[in-house]
């Protein structure tokens, strides 16, 4: 792998970005949207995040049926410096 990099090959990160359903700008925009929704009292679930991301992905991949079973977990992990999980409770219990 080291020799491949010396010969001008892509890093793992660069290669992974080429296989992503969202580009960097789309990913950053989704993160900003999720943070905005959370700031307004509507934190997104994994299901919501997948739905929002799929809508964005459909711009370039209109026939994409879904993003994949673990896509949201990977997205959160990739953006963990901006997205952090928070516990929430029902309004009735507060």
Helices and strands as residue ranges (DSSP letters): H 2-6, H 12-18, H 24-39, H 46-57, H 71-78, G 91-93
